[in-house]
Amino acid sequence: MPVEALVFMTVEPAAVTEIPEKLKKIEGVKEIYEVTGTYDFVIKMEGENYTELARVLREKVLKLPGVKRTTTSFIVAKHL
């Protein structure tokens, strides 16, 4: 069963317009939301397992130019 996570991302102001296009090219990125508040983006990701999803986060998402900080929450249950 696939593993899903929400990645809350803060980026440099100059990167806001570029980040969505770069995220679309990363395996496992399913949804990208630009939001208001503490974070700039919320990304829904999916992977084969926790290890694979963590690898993609480390090797691809966190290395995108302009990414300042991320917080990841793994989805443990859906209620709707």
Buried (B, 14 or more C-beta within 10 A) or exposed (E): EEBBBBBBBBBEEEBEEBBBEBBEEBEBBEEBEBEEEEBBBBBBBBBEEEEBBBEBBEEBBBEBEBBEEBEBEEEEEEEE
